[in-house]
Amino acid sequence: MRVALAQIITGRDLAANLVLVEEYARRAKDGGAELVVFPEATMRAFGNSLIDIAEPLDGPWANQVRAISAELGIVIVAGMFTPGASPSGGQAKVRNTLLVTGPGVEASYDKVHLFDAFGFLESDTVDAGTGPVTFDAGGVTFGLATCYDIRFPALFTANADRGAVANIVCASWGSGPGKVEQWQLLARARGVDTTTYVLACGQGDPATQGVEPRGAAPTGVGHTAVVSPFGEVLEELDGAPGLLFADLDPAVVKEAQTKLPVLANRREF
C-alpha cells in the first residue's frame, strides 16, 4: 500500500488550511497514494485560539475534508479540534482530535497524553482522550497517536496488539535544543518497540519560511519520516514543507515480528 505524509505549515485561517489539505491530498493521489497523513493542528496552528473554532466531527471543516477525500478517492488523516467538556463554572476545553475519513473508512482519535512539559500546559485547554484507536484501509491496519503520545510506548504496543501494521503519529513538535533529535529517536524507538512501521508526520518548521515562532506554542520542526519495523529510517524530510511517499508491505512486518518477536516475548509486571 502506498501512503503519503504531508509536511505542511498551517496558520490561523481555517479556509487557507483546507486549501493546503486539498493541494497536498491531490499531489498524494497523483503520486499513487491510497492514504495521506497530515499533521496535528491541521485545522488551525497552535499559538491561536482553539475553543472558538472547535467543532463536532460532522461539522463544516470536517465535512470539507470529507468532500476532498471523496472527490479524490483517498483516505485522509488530519488533526483538528473538537469540543471538550464544558463543566459548570469551569473553563470550556477542546479535544485534540485526529479525523480519519475516506472510501469505506471513518474513524477518530482523541490525544491521550497531553503535553504538560517544557513549560507548556496543554491540559489547561484540552481534554484527554480515553484509549487507543485503530482503523483498516487498503487491507492494512493502522494505529493512531498524536505528538506527545510518541513518548509513551504502551500506546503503540496497544495498537500493535489490535493488529496495527503501521502506527501513524501526527505532530506539531515544539522546537528547542535537542528536540529534533528526540523526535527522530522516539520515532525509531517506537518502530523497534512494536516491530511496526511508524509514519511520523509533523508540521514543518516555520523558520524555514522566515516566520518567527509564537511564544511557547509548539509550531513544528519538520523531519517527517517513515520508519521500518526494525527502526530504520526509510524516508525523511528536512524542516521545509514537503510531501513524502512510502510503500508499506505487511509481509515486512510479519517477517520482523518473526525474527524479533518482542510482542510475543514480553512479560507483564
N, C-alpha and C positions, 0 to 999 in steps of 0.2 A: 504494500500500500504506500503510495506516495503522499507525503504530507509537506506542508509549508509552514514556516514560522515567520510572522510579520513583525519585525522590529520597527515600530513606529514611535513617534513622539507626539502625544496628544496635548491638547490645551484646554482652555475653559469652554470653548464653543462646541456644544453637542453636535450641531449640524456639520461643522467642519470635521469633527472626529469621525462622523459617519461617512463623509467623503473619503477619508483615509481607509476606512474599512472596505468600502466598495472598490477603491482603486487597488488595494493590495489583494483583496479576495479575487478580483478579476485576473490580476497577474498570476496569482497562485493557480487558478483554474487553467489559464493559458499554459502554465508550466506543467500541467498534468496532475496536480494535487487533488486528492479527494477530500482533504481536510486542511483547513488553515487555522492556525492559532495566533491570536492577538494577545497583547499583554494585559496585565492588571490595569485598571483605571483607563481602559479604552474609552469609556463613556465620557469621562472628564478627568483631567490630570489632578493629582494631589497638589495641595497648595491653593486650591479653590474650594469654595463652599460645596458641600455634597448633599446636605439634607434637603435643599431646595430642588434638587434635580433627581433624587431617588424616586424610582417608580417600580410598580409591580412587574413581574416577568411577562405580563401581557400588555404592558404599557407601550406608548408610541415609539420610544427609542428602540426597545427590544423588537418590536414588530417591524421596524425598518431594517434591523439586522436580519430578521427572518425573510423579509422580502428580497434582500440582496442574496441570501443563501438560496432561496427558492429560484430566483432568476438564473443564478449561475449553476445550480445543482451541486453545491459544495457545502460540506459541514463547516460551520464557523464556531470557534470558541473565542469569547471576548469578555473582558472584565467590565462589569457595570456596578451600579449601586441600587439596591432595593431597600424598601422601608424596613427599619428595625422596629423594636418595641417602643411604645410611647407610654412610659409609666406615668401615672397620675402625679403631677407636680415635678416630674423629673425631665431631664433633657432628652428630647427625641434623638434617636440614633438611626444609622443606616446599617445595612449588611453589605459586606464586600463580596460580591457575587460573580461567579463565572456562569455566563449563559452559553449553552451548547445547543445549536439548532442546525438542522439540515435535513436532507432527504431521509425520512424514516427515523430521525434522531431528535430527541428533545430531552434536555436534562439541565440541571443547575447545581452549583456547589457554592456554599457559603463558607468563606475562610474560617478555619477552626482556630488557628493560632494567631492571636492579634499582636501586632508589632509594638510592644511596650518595651522599647530598647533604644539605646543611643540617644536618649533624651526626647524620644517621640512616643506619645501615648495614643495609639490607635484606639484603645478601649474607651477613651473619652468620647468618641463619636461613632464607634462601630460596635454592633452586637456580633458575638462569635457564632459560627455555625456549630452543629452538633455531631457531625460524623462524616465518614468518607463517602465518596460518590464515584461510581464508575459508569461508563456507557460503552455501547458497542457501535462501531461504524466500519464499514468495509471489511467485515469479518475479523476485526481487531478490537480487543477490549482495552479501553484507556482509563486510567485513574486521573483524578484532578487534585491539584494543590495550588496554593497561592502564596507567592513571595516568602514570608517568614516561615511558612509551613515547611520549607525546604530544610530547615534546621532540625526537624523532628522526624527521625527515621520511621517511627511507628506508623505514621500515616501512610507512608509509601509501602511499607510491608502489608498494611491492611488492604491497600489497593491491589497489591500482588496476590494476596490471599483470595481476593474476589476475581482473580483471573486476568488482571491488567498485564498486558504485554508491554505497554508504554505508559509512563507517568508524565502527565503534562503539568508543568509549573509555569504559571503566568505571574509576572512580577513587575513592580516598579521599584527597583532596588535603590536603596539610599546610597549616596556617594560618601566617600571618606577614605582615610588611609587603610589600605588593605582590603577594602570592600569588594573590589572586582575579583581579587584572588580568592576571597571567601566564597563568592558566588560560584566561581569555577570549581573550587574544591568540593563544595557541597553538591553541586550537580553531578560530579563524577562519583562522589561517595554514595549518593542515593541510587545510582545505577548499579554499583557493586553490591550495596546492601540487599537489593531486591532482584538482581540479575534481570532487570527490565531496561528497555530504552528509557531515557529521560529526555523530554522535549522541553527545554528551559527557555522560555520566551520572555524577554524583558523589554521594557521601554528603552528606547535609545537615549543616549546621553545628550541633553540639551546643549551642553557646552560645545559639542561638535557643530552646532548650528549657530554659535555665537550668543546663546541665551544663558544668562546667569541664573544659578539656582535660586529658588524662592525659599528663603529661610531654611528650616529644618525638614521641609517636605521631601519625601523620597521620590524624586522625579526620574530616576533611571540612570543606569550606567552602560547599557548595551550589553554586548557579549552574549547574545542569544546563541544557544548551542544545542546540538544533538549529541547525546552520549550513548555509547553502546552498553549492552548488559555486562560488559567487563570493565566499564569505566573509561573506555577510550573515547576521546572527543572526535567525532566523525566529521562534524561541520561546526564552524563558529564564525560569527560576525565580530566586527570591532564595535566602536561606540556609536557609529553613524547609523541612520535609518537604512534598512535593507530587508531583503526577502531571502530566506534560506530554505532550500529543499532537501528532503531526505527520503529514502526508501526504506520502509520498515518491513522486516521479514520475521514473522513469528517463529520460523524454524531456527533462527539465530538465537532467540530467547530460549527455546526448548533445549538447544544444544548447550547454552550457557548454564541452564538450570540442571542439566545432566552432569556436566563437568564440575560445576561449582554449586552443589545443592545446599546453599546456605539456608534457604527457606525450609527445606526438609530436615536439616541438621540442627536447627536452632532449638533451644530449650527455654521454657518459661521459668522465671524466678519470682 
